[in-house]
């Protein structure tokens, strides 16, 4: 026992019980023991002492509030669903190590964190005081403390985390509203992490429709913006199509007064405009086979009984008001009128063909093709075939002398009115209106002409799984998928992607919409899946810089221009396109500051036309022309037109193909006496003028026979000096731009001065030789002796017999030599004492393999009797 009894007064018998060491209530709350008292006994030794009776002592240890409450857990977590009030979200619990009920019991809990929608009772139960919202706050963190009954609080508060879960809403999750697309990216997935939350609904099947909305881009979607001619050539359409709505120019000025969107060559008609097609553009007889094609965007006509809205009309120019053929819209019906001329069979014939389609008035772009194989007329709308629902017959038109007027956007009323005027105006937009007499177009070509260059795609079709059914619409703007397994549908939708095959796509937003329908097992009410509204942001492509280089000046003898083949104008033309990009680099010396660097990269893309234009007066067809063998165009998507203003090559093809063709373009002039020079300008385009090249100017000089042979020799040196190497680039090459170097005026002056110096030296040699002949009478030595002089400062070696020493040498052998031939001008003079003639070859410095300049020059002669020595 940790107690002891001590005597305080032996006489009175007073004593005391005391603790031998500190008493701890937490170790033992009570002590019970027995005590006895002893007297002092008898005798000096205290023997024979006696003891008292036994007494029981019971001690209770009184508690001191020395311990603070402590929580059983270091942190508490709970989750709740939004929108509900809970009686108890979770319970916290604290303990106290004190031994007494007063100090060991927890009498109260308290939330320390302020302004939170929670409360706690004395038992530690936490509840929410208001409905929680997942959108407002996903998680709450509150601090809680505890008090014992002695009001001593816990030394450390405890953290309580309450996570708010949204109410389970069926729908697609983990998708981004904005999808970025950079040109040249190929096919990119739209929803790579998407999945469907069904909230444990009994789903049996799901049906999804993904729609790419591009009706506000161009003519309904991103299509090639090449000219109609170039597109038809690219799609393999038969030749002969006549563009009735071309871009305004000097030769096609009938569209100049129309409202036009120049970017896409779209013409807008507001019901007040019409265009007359000049006579001779379209032949009068279209034959029994012809095709009319156009892009049209049209809305509902105003009024209950709307008038006809003319797209194309061929009517009498004067006197009468007969319509020979016309294409018009009436009450959201497309009608084609064809009145045949009278012949021996005077009978009713099909004259009006009607189509009733919702697309005619939906204010969207659609591609219409009317194929006429009389008496059968077929309509293709967006590549789909439609037969007329109504065909009416009429009598044929009797022939007359009245001229006809072809119009677009309205019909010409030349008769039965006081003043000829337009009537039946069109309201809407038209583009690429063409007519092709004598031929009809195949469905393959029609599909190519209206094909979109952007759309939806599926990456790895084979991995979709057998349980997924899918279907694209023709333009690939709508994708429908259906399946029974939710995980298979999730995987399939993750593979849906966007693709734009244009190298220079139209920048802007493409809206996306995904709608879903769910069926459940035997449930009358099934879950509803909200639609996905997202968009694809297509970035602007880097603008290319197209550069044309080559030899920009040369001279040729008139005989070459007068020859049957003429002179090649652009033998070394080079077309290169570059793009400028900004790159970021980290410079350690600049404290890791990002510096922008300009990087120029060469890129390959197509061209759609190159024009070689004549600068100054146009070509005189009586004596000059530009020529190109049409065999050079075979195997390419190219065609060409020729006129006195120049030569135009058009069609969608590579820059290398254009180079090949332009390098074969020849200039002929069989009346060179009236012409001394000609200037030309070359300019190329991509995307119908959206990107254009520099203007490359070329000057051609015609050397007439009246010019001295010496000047001709100098001009030959100017044309192809030895340092002008023409580098051949294979197709697909990405080498740097090679520029031809033309000698400056100073170089020409130096060449002339050197030539004069050689002439003076040659005359001096001739003078010395003559003096020796007079000094040695009767001693006519060999020519080797005649050429001796003091050569201490100059050495000249002349082989006047070169051409005679090698009579058997062939032209092929001379071309295979690795060194260039050098020619020197020599003179032949007549003197009073002798009539000897000396012949020497004259050679021109040329490039190896240059056949035009590698010809031997004949001996140059002049009378030097009057030259002063």
Residue pairs with C-beta under 8 A, 6 or more apart in sequence:
1 31
1 33
2 19
2 20
2 21
2 23
2 31
3 17
3 18
3 19
3 20
3 31
3 33
3 59
4 17
4 18
4 19
4 20
5 15
5 16
5 17
5 18
5 35
6 15
6 16
6 18
7 14
7 15
8 14
8 15
8 16
10 40
13 37
15 37
17 35
17 57
23 61
24 61
25 61
25 62
25 63
25 64
25 98
25 99
25 100
26 97
26 98
26 99
28 61
29 60
29 61
29 99
30 58
30 59
30 60
30 61
31 57
31 58
31 59
31 61
32 56
32 57
32 58
32 59
33 56
33 57
34 54
34 55
34 56
34 57
35 54
35 55
35 57
36 51
36 52
36 53
36 54
36 55
37 51
37 52
38 49
38 50
38 51
38 52
39 49
39 50
39 51
40 46
40 49
41 47
41 48
41 49
41 50
42 48
42 49
61 99
62 100
63 98
63 99
63 100
63 102
63 103
63 104
64 98
64 103
65 98
65 102
65 103
65 148
65 150
65 152
66 98
67 96
67 97
67 98
67 103
68 96
68 148
68 152
68 153
68 154
68 155
69 94
69 95
69 96
69 106
69 146
69 147
69 148
69 152
69 153
69 154
70 94
70 95
70 96
70 97
70 154
70 155
70 156
71 92
71 93
71 94
71 144
71 146
71 154
71 156
71 158
72 93
72 94
72 95
73 92
73 93
73 158
74 158
74 159
75 158
75 159
75 160
75 161
76 90
76 92
76 144
76 158
76 159
76 160
76 161
77 90
77 160
77 161
77 162
77 163
78 89
78 90
78 126
78 160
78 161
78 162
78 163
79 162
79 163
79 164
79 165
80 86
80 89
80 128
80 132
80 162
80 163
80 164
80 165
81 164
81 165
81 166
81 167
82 131
82 132
82 133
82 134
82 164
82 165
82 166
82 167
83 131
83 132
83 133
83 167
84 131
84 132
85 127
85 128
85 130
85 131
86 127
86 128
87 125
87 127
88 125
88 126
88 127
89 118
89 126
89 127
89 128
89 162
90 125
90 126
90 160
91 123
91 124
91 125
91 126
92 109
92 120
92 124
92 126
92 144
92 146
92 158
92 160
93 124
94 106
94 109
94 124
94 146
94 154
94 158
95 106
96 103
96 104
96 105
96 106
96 148
97 104
98 104
98 148
98 150
101 149
102 149
102 150
103 148
103 149
103 150
103 152
104 148
105 148
105 149
106 124
106 146
106 147
106 148
106 149
107 122
107 147
107 148
107 149
107 151
108 122
108 146
108 147
109 120
109 121
109 122
109 123
109 124
109 144
109 145
109 146
109 147
110 120
110 144
110 145
110 146
110 147
110 153
111 118
111 119
111 120
111 126
111 142
111 143
111 144
112 142
112 143
112 144
112 145
112 157
113 141
113 142
113 143
116 140
116 142
117 128
117 129
117 130
117 132
117 140
118 126
118 127
118 128
118 129
118 140
118 142
118 162
119 126
119 127
119 129
120 126
120 127
120 144
124 144
124 146
126 142
126 144
126 160
126 162
128 162
132 140
132 164
133 164
134 164
134 165
134 166
134 167
135 166
137 164
138 163
138 164
139 161
139 162
139 163
139 164
140 161
140 162
140 164
141 159
141 160
141 161
141 162
142 159
142 160
142 162
143 157
143 158
143 159
143 160
144 157
144 158
144 160
145 153
145 154
145 157
145 158
146 153
146 154
147 153
147 154
168 197
168 199
168 200
169 197
169 199
169 530
170 196
170 197
170 198
170 199
170 201
170 518
170 527
170 528
170 529
171 196
171 197
171 529
171 530
172 191
172 194
172 195
172 196
172 197
172 493
172 514
172 516
172 529
172 530
172 532
173 194
173 195
173 196
173 197
174 193
174 194
174 195
175 191
175 193
175 194
175 532
175 534
176 191
176 534
177 533
177 534
177 535
178 534
178 535
178 537
179 188
179 190
179 498
179 512
179 534
179 535
179 536
179 537
180 536
180 537
180 539
181 188
181 498
181 500
181 536
181 537
181 538
181 539
182 539
183 500
183 502
183 503
183 504
183 505
183 538
183 539
183 540
183 541
183 542
184 503
184 541
186 499
187 457
187 459
187 497
187 498
187 499
188 497
188 498
188 499
189 459
189 494
189 495
189 496
189 497
190 210
190 496
190 497
190 498
190 512
190 534
190 536
191 493
191 494
191 496
191 514
191 532
192 494
193 494
194 490
194 493
194 494
195 490
196 206
196 486
196 489
196 490
196 516
196 529
198 486
198 518
198 527
199 527
201 518
201 520
201 526
201 527
202 520
202 521
202 522
202 523
203 486
203 518
203 519
203 520
203 521
203 526
203 527
204 484
204 519
204 520
204 521
205 482
205 483
205 484
205 518
205 519
206 482
206 483
206 486
206 489
206 516
206 517
206 518
206 519
206 529
207 480
207 481
207 482
207 516
207 517
207 518
207 519
208 480
208 481
208 482
208 489
208 493
208 514
208 515
208 516
209 478
209 479
209 480
209 514
209 515
209 516
210 456
210 478
210 479
210 480
210 481
210 493
210 496
210 512
210 513
210 514
211 477
211 478
211 479
211 512
211 513
211 514
211 515
212 454
212 455
212 456
212 477
212 478
212 498
212 510
212 511
212 512
212 536
213 477
213 510
213 511
213 512
213 513
214 220
214 221
214 222
214 452
214 454
214 477
214 510
215 221
215 364
215 365
217 454
217 506
217 508
217 510
218 225
218 264
218 365
218 506
219 264
219 266
219 295
219 297
219 365
219 367
219 431
220 364
220 365
220 366
220 452
220 475
221 452
221 453
221 454
221 455
221 475
221 477
222 452
222 453
222 454
222 500
222 502
222 505
222 506
222 538
223 450
223 451
223 452
223 453
224 231
224 234
224 453
224 502
224 652
224 687
225 263
225 264
225 265
225 687
225 688
225 690
226 234
226 608
226 652
226 687
226 688
227 243
227 246
227 247
227 265
227 608
227 609
227 650
227 688
228 241
228 243
228 246
228 432
228 434
229 241
229 243
229 639
229 650
229 651
230 608
230 609
230 650
230 651
230 652
230 688
231 432
231 449
231 652
232 241
232 434
232 445
232 449
233 637
233 638
233 639
233 650
233 651
233 652
234 448
234 637
234 651
234 652
235 445
235 448
235 449
236 444
236 445
236 448
237 436
237 441
237 445
237 449
238 436
238 439
238 441
238 445
239 639
240 436
240 437
240 438
240 439
241 291
241 293
241 434
241 435
241 436
242 281
242 282
242 434
242 435
242 436
242 437
243 252
243 432
243 433
243 434
244 277
244 281
244 282
244 312
244 406
244 408
244 433
244 434
244 435
245 255
245 258
245 265
245 267
245 275
245 408
245 430
245 431
245 432
245 433
246 252
246 255
246 265
247 255
247 260
247 262
247 265
248 255
248 256
248 260
254 275
254 276
254 277
254 278
255 267
255 275
257 273
257 275
258 267
258 268
258 269
258 273
258 275
258 409
259 267
259 268
259 269
259 270
259 273
260 266
260 267
260 268
261 267
261 268
263 690
264 431
265 431
265 432
265 688
266 295
266 429
266 430
266 431
267 409
267 429
267 430
267 431
268 428
268 429
269 409
269 425
269 426
269 427
269 428
269 429
269 430
270 427
271 425
271 426
271 427
272 425
273 409
273 410
273 425
274 310
274 407
274 408
274 409
274 410
274 411
274 412
274 422
274 425
274 426
275 407
275 408
275 409
276 405
276 406
276 407
276 412
277 406
277 407
277 408
279 403
281 406
282 406
282 435
282 437
283 437
284 404
285 437
286 325
286 372
286 435
286 437
286 438
287 437
287 438
288 372
288 373
288 374
289 372
289 373
289 374
289 438
289 439
289 440
290 372
290 435
290 436
290 437
290 438
290 439
290 440
291 369
291 370
291 371
291 372
291 434
291 435
291 436
291 439
291 440
291 441
292 312
292 327
292 336
292 369
292 370
292 372
292 433
292 434
292 435
293 367
293 368
293 369
293 370
293 432
293 433
293 434
293 435
293 436
293 441
293 446
293 449
294 311
294 312
294 367
294 368
294 430
294 431
294 432
294 433
294 434
295 365
295 366
295 367
295 368
295 429
295 430
295 431
295 432
295 433
296 311
296 360
296 365
296 366
296 368
296 428
296 429
296 430
297 363
297 364
297 365
297 366
297 428
297 429
298 309
298 329
298 360
298 361
298 363
298 427
298 428
298 429
299 361
299 362
299 363
299 427
299 428
300 332
300 361
301 307
301 309
301 329
301 330
301 331
301 332
301 361
301 427
302 427
305 331
306 330
306 331
307 330
307 424
308 328
308 329
308 330
308 335
308 411
308 424
309 328
309 329
309 330
309 424
309 425
309 426
309 427
309 428
310 326
310 327
310 328
310 407
310 409
310 410
310 411
310 423
310 424
310 425
310 426
311 326
311 327
311 328
311 329
311 408
311 409
311 426
311 430
311 433
312 325
312 326
312 327
312 328
312 406
312 407
312 408
312 433
312 435
313 323
313 325
313 326
313 327
313 328
313 406
313 407
313 410
313 411
313 412
313 424
314 323
314 324
314 325
314 326
314 404
314 405
314 406
314 407
315 321
315 322
315 323
315 324
315 326
315 404
315 405
315 407
315 411
315 412
315 413
315 414
316 322
316 324
316 402
316 403
316 404
316 405
316 414
316 415
317 402
317 403
317 404
317 405
317 412
317 414
317 420
318 402
318 403
318 414
318 415
318 420
319 402
319 414
319 415
320 400
320 402
320 414
320 415
320 416
321 413
321 414
321 415
321 416
321 417
322 339
322 397
323 337
323 339
323 411
324 339
324 397
324 404
325 336
325 337
325 338
325 339
326 336
326 337
326 411
327 334
327 335
327 336
327 337
327 370
328 334
328 335
328 337
328 411
328 424
328 426
329 335
329 360
329 426
329 428
332 356
332 357
332 358
332 360
332 361
333 354
333 355
333 356
333 360
334 354
334 355
334 357
334 360
334 368
334 379
335 352
335 353
335 354
335 355
336 352
336 353
336 370
336 372
336 377
336 379
337 351
337 352
338 350
338 351
338 353
338 372
338 374
338 377
339 351
339 394
339 396
339 397
340 349
340 351
340 374
340 396
340 397
341 396
341 397
341 398
341 399
342 396
342 397
342 398
342 399
343 396
346 395
346 396
348 393
348 394
348 395
349 375
349 393
349 394
349 395
349 396
350 374
350 375
350 377
350 391
350 392
350 393
351 392
351 393
351 394
352 390
352 391
352 392
352 394
353 377
353 379
353 388
353 390
353 391
354 388
354 389
354 390
354 391
354 392
355 379
355 381
355 386
355 388
355 389
356 389
357 381
357 386
359 366
359 381
359 382
360 366
365 429
366 381
366 382
367 380
367 381
367 382
367 383
367 446
367 449
367 450
368 379
368 380
368 381
369 379
369 380
369 381
369 441
369 446
370 377
370 378
370 379
371 377
371 378
371 379
371 380
371 440
371 441
372 440
373 440
377 388
378 385
378 386
378 387
379 385
379 386
379 387
379 388
380 386
380 443
380 446
382 450
382 474
382 475
383 443
383 446
383 447
383 450
383 474
384 474
385 443
405 412
405 414
407 422
408 430
408 433
409 425
409 426
409 430
410 422
410 423
410 424
410 425
410 426
411 422
411 423
411 424
412 420
412 421
412 422
412 423
413 420
413 421
413 422
413 423
414 420
447 474
451 475
452 475
452 476
452 477
453 500
453 501
453 502
453 505
454 498
454 499
454 500
454 501
454 502
454 505
454 510
455 475
455 476
455 477
455 498
455 499
456 472
456 476
456 477
456 478
456 479
456 496
456 497
456 498
456 499
457 476
457 496
457 497
457 498
457 499
458 464
458 470
458 479
458 492
458 495
458 496
458 497
459 495
459 497
460 495
463 491
463 495
464 470
464 488
464 491
464 492
464 495
465 483
465 488
465 491
465 492
467 483
467 484
467 485
467 488
468 481
468 482
468 483
468 488
468 489
468 492
469 481
469 482
469 483
470 479
470 480
470 481
470 482
470 492
471 479
471 480
472 478
472 479
479 496
481 489
481 492
481 493
483 489
483 492
493 514
498 510
498 536
500 538
503 541
503 605
503 606
504 541
504 605
504 686
504 687
504 690
504 691
505 538
505 541
506 538
507 538
507 539
507 540
507 541
508 537
508 538
509 535
509 536
509 537
509 538
510 535
510 536
510 538
511 533
511 534
511 535
512 532
512 533
512 534
512 535
512 536
513 531
513 532
513 533
513 534
514 531
514 532
514 534
515 531
515 532
516 529
516 531
517 529
518 526
518 527
518 528
518 529
519 526
520 526
520 527
542 579
542 580
542 581
543 579
543 691
544 577
544 578
544 579
544 603
544 605
544 686
544 691
545 577
545 578
545 579
545 580
546 575
546 576
546 577
546 607
546 684
546 686
546 691
546 692
546 693
546 694
547 575
547 576
547 577
547 578
547 693
547 694
547 737
548 573
548 574
548 575
548 682
548 683
548 684
548 693
548 694
548 696
549 573
549 574
549 576
549 696
549 737
549 738
549 739
549 740
550 570
550 571
550 572
550 573
550 574
550 696
550 698
550 740
551 571
551 572
551 698
551 724
551 740
551 742
552 696
552 697
552 698
552 699
552 740
552 742
553 698
553 699
553 700
553 701
553 742
554 700
554 701
554 718
554 719
555 700
555 701
555 702
555 703
555 715
555 718
555 719
556 567
556 700
556 701
556 702
556 703
556 719
556 852
557 702
557 703
557 705
557 712
558 669
558 672
558 673
558 702
558 703
558 704
558 705
560 566
560 567
560 852
561 567
561 667
561 668
561 669
561 670
561 672
561 702
562 668
562 669
562 670
562 672
563 668
565 666
565 668
566 627
566 666
566 667
566 668
566 669
567 666
567 667
567 668
567 700
568 663
568 664
568 665
568 666
569 612
569 626
569 665
569 666
569 667
569 680
569 698
569 700
570 612
570 662
570 663
570 665
570 682
570 698
571 663
571 726
572 663
572 726
572 740
573 659
573 662
573 663
573 682
573 696
574 659
574 729
574 737
574 738
575 607
575 610
575 655
575 658
575 659
575 684
575 693
576 602
576 655
576 736
576 737
577 602
577 603
577 604
577 605
577 655
577 686
578 600
578 601
578 602
578 603
578 737
579 600
579 601
579 602
579 603
580 598
580 599
580 600
581 598
581 599
581 600
581 601
582 596
582 597
582 598
582 599
583 596
583 597
583 598
583 599
584 594
584 595
584 596
584 597
585 594
585 595
585 597
586 592
586 593
586 594
586 595
587 593
587 595
602 734
602 735
602 736
604 654
604 655
604 732
604 734
605 655
605 686
606 652
606 653
606 654
606 655
606 686
607 652
607 653
607 654
607 655
607 658
607 684
607 685
607 686
608 650
608 651
608 652
608 685
608 686
608 687
608 688
609 648
609 649
609 650
609 651
609 684
609 685
610 648
610 649
610 650
610 658
610 662
610 682
610 683
610 684
610 685
611 646
611 647
611 648
611 649
611 682
611 683
611 684
612 626
612 646
612 647
612 648
612 649
612 662
612 665
612 680
612 681
612 682
613 645
613 646
613 680
613 681
613 682
613 683
614 644
614 645
614 646
614 678
614 679
614 680
614 681
615 679
615 680
615 681
615 697
616 678
616 679
618 644
618 645
619 625
619 626
619 644
619 645
620 644
620 671
621 644
622 671
623 669
623 670
623 671
623 674
623 675
624 667
624 668
624 669
624 670
624 671
624 675
624 678
625 642
625 667
625 668
626 642
626 646
626 647
626 665
626 666
626 667
626 668
627 642
627 665
627 666
627 667
627 668
628 640
628 642
628 647
628 649
628 661
628 664
628 665
628 666
629 664
630 640
632 660
632 661
632 664
633 639
633 640
633 661
636 651
636 653
636 657
636 661
637 651
637 652
637 653
637 657
638 649
638 650
638 651
638 653
638 657
638 658
638 661
639 649
639 650
639 651
640 647
640 648
640 649
640 650
640 661
641 647
641 648
641 650
642 648
646 680
647 665
649 658
649 661
649 662
654 731
656 729
656 731
656 732
656 733
658 684
662 682
667 678
667 680
667 700
669 675
669 678
669 702
672 702
672 704
673 704
675 702
676 701
676 702
676 704
677 699
677 700
677 701
677 702
678 699
678 700
678 702
679 697
679 698
679 699
679 700
680 697
680 698
680 700
681 695
681 696
681 697
681 698
682 695
682 696
682 697
682 698
683 692
683 693
683 694
683 695
683 696
684 692
684 693
685 691
685 692
685 693
686 692
701 715
703 711
703 712
703 715
709 857
709 860
710 755
710 825
710 860
713 755
713 825
713 842
713 844
713 857
714 748
714 751
714 752
714 755
716 844
716 846
716 853
717 751
717 844
717 845
718 742
718 743
718 748
719 853
720 846
720 847
720 850
720 853
721 743
721 845
722 820
722 845
722 847
723 741
724 740
724 741
724 847
725 847
726 740
726 847
727 735
727 738
729 735
729 738
743 751
755 825
758 824
758 825
759 825
761 794
761 796
762 824
762 825
762 826
762 827
763 827
763 864
763 867
763 869
765 787
765 789
765 796
766 827
766 829
766 864
767 869
768 789
769 786
769 787
770 831
772 785
772 786
772 788
773 780
773 786
773 833
773 834
774 833
783 800
783 838
787 798
798 824
798 826
798 840
799 805
800 826
800 838
800 839
800 840
802 841
803 841
803 856
814 821
815 849
815 854
820 845
820 846
820 848
821 843
822 843
822 845
823 841
823 842
823 843
823 844
823 857
824 840
824 842
824 843
825 842
825 860
826 838
826 839
826 840
826 842
826 859
826 860
827 860
827 861
827 862
827 864
828 837
828 838
828 839
828 859
828 861
829 863
829 864
829 865
830 863
830 865
839 859
840 859
841 856
841 857
841 859
842 856
842 857
842 858
842 859
842 860
843 856
843 857
844 853
844 854
844 857
846 853
846 854
847 853
